[in-house]
Amino acid sequence: MQNITTTQLRTKSKELVKTLKEGGTFRLIHRSSVIGEITPLRHQPKPITDIEAFKRALDAIRPKKLIPKSQREKVYRKHLEEKHGKNIFRR
């Protein structure tokens, strides 16, 4: 982390911008005391405008194996029995 004064902030703005683009941070000094910190913004991803790229992104996110609705309760009960024991559904 580099220190920069308010005067240098005015006079050396090109170097400041270059360092921020490279990911550097600064402490801002005013009248011999640190008053703040200058950090670069996080990289914001571009929004997808191409429909094919959007479909590829959805395919990458979508789960590979889907359980049919008719079997979901059976699988869920089996999971609960394994986790909590066989007597969980008895009353």
Protein Blocks (a to p, Z undefined) as FASTA:
>chain_A
ZZddfklmmmmmmmmmmmmmnopacdddeehiafbdcddddddddddfbfklmmmmmmmm
pcfbdcdfklmmmmmmmmmmmmnojklmpZZ
